[in-house]
């Protein structure tokens, strides 16, 4: 069998890249991403880029102004393309943008505080893959908000943590989501029973948890990272409070995590040591809690700190990373 060609493609933006997400829409470019600038000023940018597979280079197909840097960018989970071609962003508000043939227009702005013209900054969003009318956002005002994007009012808003909420993510299916925050806890919610939440994990010394990600194939597993820490915590929700495993392959703080879309046992992690590491979790899933893993199955060394990472669900052989002014996609 011919050896698989190692492929890496790079796009250099005119600014530091932070926000990033793969499009999942079939019929568009197989390699289409949205990237956001990180400029310490009000005026920021979001750019839509596509890989021209004939030339091997990325081209910018659209860009638009964005107030403040995007804390998260996410395309609508609509592979069939039956809905409008939307990109969601968080920063000062949740905004949806419609990508048209030659332009991008703001589709809608969602304001979750009707009593004030100001909204507490939003730290993240997650689009429900099972119901694309539903988007969740997290905020530094301790709340998570669930939006029906066809309406102007929030569907649900709840105080989720004791302090800032840094990330929100839906599990596979419609109803269950989890959040993490500055209080160092992972909390799980069910939209059918919002009066109760379950604390799945609390970090040592209440170290803030900054990101979380559900396993795309098996919703019993999720991963989270602690602020300033080199390890990744893997949780099995059937055994709350105790980490199933800890991934200890990085030499500097981890910034981003992404489960494989097509496999229940692979996860990618990336951080300040410039490494993107892929791990095989099959040996510890279903096993005893408290395992420590130190050997990834694949490692890639970027040219600088990696501040974001996304595994493509439409192209499961490809991972995207962001470092400095670069977007880079890697065949894994």
Secondary structure, 3 states (H helix, E strand, C coil): CCCCCCCEEEEECCCCEEEEEECCCCCCCCCEEEEEECCCCCEEEEEEEEEECCCCEEEEEEEEEEECCCCEEEECCCCCCCCCCEEEEECCCEEEEEECCCCEEEEEEECCCCCCCCCCCEEEEEECCCCCCEEEEEECCCEEEEEECCCCCEEEEEECCCCCEEEEEECCCCCEEEEEECCCEEEEEECCCCCCEEEEEECHHHCCEEEEEECCCCCCEEEEEECCCCCEEEEECCCCCCCCEEECCCCCCEEEEEECCCCCCEEEEEECCCEEEEEECCCCCCCCCCEEECCCCEEEECCCCCCEEEECCCCCCEEEEEECCEEEEEEC
